[in-house]
Amino acid sequence: MNQSNHPTSSNQQPAMDAYYQDDEIDLRDLFVALWKGKFLIIISTFIFACVAVVYALNAQEWWSSKARIVEPQVNDFAIYRQQVKSFQPIFDTYQDDGTVRVSKELDNLVNPSQIFAQFVRSFNATANKKTFFDNNETFLAFKNQLEQDADADTDAQQRRLYSEWYQKISASPAEKGRRDEYSLSLQATTQLDSYKLLNDYVAMIEKKVKADAFRNLQATLDAKQVQLQQQKTILESQAKQVLSVELQRAKYAYDIAKAASVNSPVQNLGDKELFAINLGAKAIKAKITALESVKNLAVIEPRLQQIDAKLDLMSKLSIDDNINFKSYRFIQDVEQPINRDAPKRALIAVLGVLFGGMFGVGIVLVRFAFGRKEDN
């Protein structure tokens, strides 16, 4: 049985060897096939290169202008600081012993870090970017092109367009982890546009930050004025009550003194009683007359004088929103870009040549593989 199977195995082995030999690829044949298909590879490379060059030359250009800013110095907003600090006495508290408790309510308004942070937040605010783009001719041209396309979902396309352009304006930390130095960037379709638009956008944000600063100051003053008026109302009410109670006591004391025939001051006659009559009827009568003639409640409540003085000062001072100040400082001014962001024409051309060559080689190899199978 073993002898009968042995010849069969011997016959199968040459057939298997021939199969594997046929399935192997001779590198020399491969190079010959590539050489024969060199014109196809050259034509494919040329076509892809031409398409890449045409695309690179006609693709939309994008340029980015940049600048660097840091927190403002005190002299950058000195005039604004002086104006804010002119209201400081209104917020301070004056003690009975002559000392003054200085309030810190106005400090955040003139804090360089706070002012700078407000500029950065406004620079990155989507609402400000939208307002700016809606007045930009380049962006409006892109937007109008979308509106002319009747087949497009206009609302969705516009939202996508706004989202893409929002990313073209940014203020980011110059170095990771730092918040005192930022890099500003704006991307547009030309060198001049990117330079001009970044300057315009910085000017717009600076104007808005100044307007916000004055509004914050006005809001702080308005809140303080309401607080002082409420305090005045409370103190006046308390003073009126004290005056009314004291007047009523004096009247009762007068009736008692008159009934007791105590007309002149008497020492050690219950001056600590609820209705003291030690002053005598005549003096108590004069006291009643004086209490009834009181018009200035500050006589009863001295703190009203301080509140009235603050309200009077507030009425005389005003906010001058025409003053100029800086909420940032340039350490690198806005400059026109030297190199464009896109398209990278040299890179596109090189990739076109590579893809064209690979495509041509692929076709030649496929033809070689199918031709070899037919020969086998």
C-alpha positions in Angstrom: 0.0 0.0 0.0 2.9 2.3 0.8 4.6 1.4 -2.5 1.5 2.3 -4.5 1.3 5.8 -2.9 5.0 6.6 -3.4 4.9 7.1 -7.2 1.9 9.4 -6.8 3.8 11.7 -4.4 6.7 11.8 -6.8 4.5 12.9 -9.6 2.9 15.7 -7.6 6.1 17.3 -6.5 7.3 18.6 -9.9 3.8 20.0 -10.6 3.9 21.9 -7.3 7.4 23.3 -8.0 6.2 24.4 -11.4 3.2 26.2 -9.9 5.3 28.1 -7.4 7.9 29.0 -10.0 5.1 30.4 -12.2 3.7 32.4 -9.3 7.0 34.1 -8.5 7.7 37.6 -10.0 11.0 38.1 -11.8 12.3 41.6 -10.9 14.0 41.8 -14.3 10.6 41.2 -16.0 9.1 43.9 -13.7 11.6 46.5 -14.6 11.2 45.6 -18.3 7.5 46.1 -18.0 8.0 49.5 -16.3 10.4 50.5 -19.0 7.9 49.5 -21.7 5.2 51.6 -19.9 7.4 54.6 -19.4 5.4 56.7 -21.8 2.2 56.0 -19.9 3.9 56.9 -16.7 5.3 60.1 -18.1 1.9 61.1 -19.6 0.1 60.3 -16.3 2.7 62.3 -14.4 2.5 65.2 -16.8 -1.4 65.3 -16.6 -1.5 65.2 -12.8 1.3 67.8 -12.6 -0.6 70.1 -15.0 -3.9 69.7 -13.0 -2.0 70.4 -9.7 -0.3 73.5 -11.1 -3.6 74.8 -12.6 -5.3 74.2 -9.2 -2.5 75.9 -7.3 -2.6 78.9 -9.5 -6.3 79.3 -9.3 -7.0 78.3 -5.7 -8.1 81.0 -3.3 -5.2 82.7 -1.5 -5.1 83.2 2.2 -2.8 85.6 4.1 -2.4 86.1 7.8 -1.3 89.3 9.5 -0.1 89.0 13.1 0.7 91.2 16.1 1.7 90.7 19.8 0.3 92.6 22.7 0.8 92.7 26.5 -0.9 94.3 29.4 -1.0 98.1 29.4 1.3 100.1 31.6 -0.2 102.6 34.0 0.7 105.5 31.7 -1.3 103.9 28.9 -4.5 104.6 30.8 -3.4 107.3 33.3 -6.1 109.8 32.3 -8.9 107.2 32.7 -7.4 106.2 36.0 -7.4 109.8 37.2 -11.1 110.1 36.2 -12.1 106.9 38.0 -10.1 107.9 41.2 -11.8 111.3 41.3 -14.9 109.4 42.5 -12.9 107.7 45.3 -14.1 110.0 48.1 -17.7 108.9 47.4 -16.8 105.3 48.2 -14.6 105.9 51.2 -16.0 105.7 54.7 -15.0 108.5 57.2 -14.8 107.4 60.8 -15.8 109.5 63.8 -12.2 109.5 65.0 -11.0 111.1 61.8 -9.6 108.0 60.1 -10.7 107.0 56.6 -11.5 103.5 55.4 -10.5 103.4 51.8 -12.9 101.4 49.6 -11.6 99.0 46.9 -14.8 99.0 44.8 -13.1 101.1 42.0 -9.9 99.1 41.9 -11.0 96.5 39.4 -12.0 99.3 37.0 -8.4 100.5 36.8 -6.6 97.1 37.2 -4.3 96.6 34.1 -4.9 92.8 34.1 -8.7 93.3 34.2 -8.6 95.9 31.4 -6.3 93.6 29.3 -8.5 90.6 29.9 -11.5 92.6 28.8 -9.8 93.4 25.5 -8.9 89.8 24.8 -12.4 88.6 25.6 -13.9 91.2 23.3 -11.4 90.3 20.6 -12.5 86.7 20.7 -16.2 87.4 21.1 -18.3 85.8 18.3 -20.7 88.7 18.4 -18.0 91.2 17.7 -16.6 89.1 14.9 -20.0 88.9 13.3 -20.5 92.6 13.5 -17.1 93.2 11.9 -17.6 90.6 9.1 -21.0 92.0 8.2 -19.3 95.2 7.2 -16.4 93.6 5.4 -16.5 93.5 1.5 -14.5 90.3 1.2 -16.7 88.4 3.5 -19.9 89.8 1.9 -18.7 88.6 -1.5 -18.4 85.0 -0.2 -21.8 85.4 1.5 -23.5 86.8 -1.7 -22.1 83.9 -3.7 -23.8 81.4 -1.4 -27.1 83.3 -1.7 -26.9 83.1 -5.5 -26.7 79.3 -5.3 -30.4 78.4 -5.3 -29.8 74.7 -4.8 -27.8 75.2 -1.6 -29.3 75.2 2.0 -28.7 78.9 2.4 -29.1 79.0 6.2 -26.8 76.0 6.8 -24.2 77.3 4.4 -24.2 80.7 6.0 -23.8 79.3 9.4 -20.9 77.2 8.2 -19.4 80.2 6.4 -19.6 82.3 9.6 -18.1 79.5 11.6 -15.2 79.2 9.2 -14.5 82.9 9.2 -14.8 83.2 13.0 -11.7 81.0 13.2 -9.8 83.4 11.0 -9.7 86.0 13.8 -8.0 84.9 17.0 -6.2 86.1 20.1 -4.3 83.3 21.7 -1.5 83.2 24.4 1.9 83.8 22.9 3.2 81.0 25.1 1.4 78.1 26.7 0.3 79.0 30.3 0.8 82.7 29.9 -2.0 85.2 30.2 0.0 88.5 30.0 1.1 88.2 26.4 -1.2 87.4 23.4 -0.7 86.9 19.7 -3.3 88.5 17.4 -4.0 87.0 14.0 -6.4 87.7 11.1 -6.6 85.8 7.9 -7.8 87.3 4.6 -7.6 86.8 0.9 -4.8 89.3 0.2 -1.8 90.7 2.0 -3.2 94.2 2.2 -6.6 93.0 3.3 -5.2 91.0 6.2 -3.1 93.9 7.3 -5.9 96.5 7.0 -8.6 94.3 8.5 -6.5 93.4 11.5 -5.8 97.1 12.2 -9.5 97.9 11.7 -10.6 95.1 14.0 -8.2 96.0 16.7 -9.4 99.6 16.5 -13.0 98.5 16.7 -12.3 96.3 19.8 -10.4 99.1 21.4 -13.3 101.4 20.9 -15.7 98.9 22.3 -13.5 98.2 25.4 -13.3 101.9 26.1 -17.1 102.2 25.8 -17.6 99.2 28.1 -15.2 100.8 30.6 -17.1 104.0 30.8 -20.4 102.1 31.0 -19.0 100.0 33.9 -17.9 103.1 35.7 -21.3 104.7 35.2 -23.1 101.5 36.4 -20.9 101.5 39.5 -21.6 105.1 40.2 -25.4 104.6 39.7 -25.3 101.7 42.1 -23.5 103.8 44.7 -25.9 106.7 44.3 -28.8 104.4 44.9 -27.1 103.0 47.9 -26.4 106.5 49.3 -30.0 107.6 48.7 -31.3 104.5 50.5 -29.0 105.1 53.4 -30.1 108.7 53.5 -33.8 107.7 53.5 -33.2 105.3 56.4 -31.1 107.7 58.5 -33.7 110.5 57.9 -36.5 108.2 59.0 -34.5 107.3 62.1 -33.8 110.9 62.8 -37.4 111.9 62.5 -38.4 109.1 64.9 -35.7 110.2 67.4 -36.9 113.8 67.0 -40.5 112.9 67.5 -39.8 110.8 70.6 -37.6 113.5 72.1 -40.3 116.1 71.4 -43.0 114.0 73.0 -40.8 113.4 76.1 -40.1 117.1 76.4 -43.8 117.9 76.3 -44.6 115.3 79.0 -41.7 116.7 81.1 -43.0 120.2 80.7 -46.4 119.2 81.9 -44.9 117.4 84.9 -42.6 120.3 85.7 -45.4 122.8 85.4 -47.6 120.7 87.7 -44.8 120.4 90.2 -44.1 124.2 90.0 -40.5 123.5 89.0 -39.8 126.5 86.8 -36.0 126.8 87.3 -33.3 124.2 86.9 -32.9 122.0 90.0 -29.8 119.8 90.6 -30.1 116.1 91.5 -33.7 116.0 90.6 -34.1 112.8 88.6 -32.2 113.9 85.5 -32.0 110.2 84.5 -35.8 109.7 84.7 -37.8 109.0 81.6 -39.4 112.4 81.8 -36.6 114.5 83.4 -37.8 117.8 84.9 -34.6 119.0 86.4 -34.2 121.7 83.7 -37.3 123.4 84.9 -40.5 124.3 83.0 -39.0 127.4 81.3 -36.0 125.5 79.9 -38.1 122.5 78.9 -40.5 124.9 77.1 -37.5 126.4 75.2 -36.4 122.9 74.4 -39.8 122.1 72.9 -39.7 125.2 70.8 -36.2 124.3 69.6 -37.2 120.7 68.7 -40.2 121.9 66.8 -38.1 124.3 64.7 -35.5 121.6 63.7 -35.4 121.4 59.8 -31.9 120.0 59.3 -32.1 116.4 60.4 -28.3 116.2 60.5 -28.6 117.9 63.9 -30.1 114.6 65.1 -28.1 112.3 62.8 -24.6 113.6 62.0 -24.0 110.8 59.4 -26.5 112.5 57.1 -23.8 115.2 56.6 -21.4 112.7 55.1 -24.0 111.2 52.8 -25.2 114.6 51.7 -21.6 115.6 51.0 -21.0 112.5 48.9 -24.2 113.0 46.9 -23.3 116.7 46.3 -19.8 115.7 45.0 -21.4 113.1 42.8 -23.7 115.7 41.2 -20.7 118.0 40.5 -18.5 115.3 38.9 -19.2 113.9 35.4 -17.7 111.2 33.2 -15.8 112.4 30.2 -16.1 109.6 27.7 -14.0 111.5 25.1 -10.7 110.7 26.8 -8.3 108.2 25.1 -6.5 105.4 26.8 -5.0 102.0 25.8 -6.2 98.7 27.0 -3.2 96.9 25.7 0.4 97.6 24.5 2.0 96.4 21.3 5.3 94.6 21.5 5.0 93.7 17.9 3.0 95.9 15.6 0.7 94.7 12.9 2.7 94.0 9.7 1.9 92.8 6.3 2.6 89.0 5.9 5.5 87.9 3.8 4.4 84.4 3.1 0.8 83.2 2.3 -0.9 80.5 4.3 -2.5 78.9 1.4 -2.2 77.5 -1.2 1.2 76.0 -0.9 1.9 75.9 -4.6 5.2 74.2 -4.6 3.9 71.5 -2.3 0.8 71.0 -4.5 2.9 70.7 -7.6 5.2 68.2 -6.0 2.3 66.1 -4.8 0.7 66.3 -8.3 3.9 64.8 -9.8 4.1 62.1 -7.1 0.5 61.1 -7.5 0.7 61.2 -11.3 3.8 58.9 -11.3 2.2 56.5 -8.8 -1.0 56.4 -10.8 1.0 55.6 -14.0 3.1 53.0 -12.3 0.0 51.4 -10.9 -1.6 51.1 -14.3 1.6 49.5 -15.7 1.8 47.0 -12.9 -1.9 46.0 -13.3 -1.4 45.5 -17.0 1.8 43.5 -16.3 0.0 41.3 -13.7 -3.0 40.5 -16.0 -0.7 39.9 -19.0 1.4 37.4 -16.9 -1.7 35.5 -15.9 -2.8 35.2 -19.5 0.7 33.8 -20.5 0.6 31.3 -17.6 
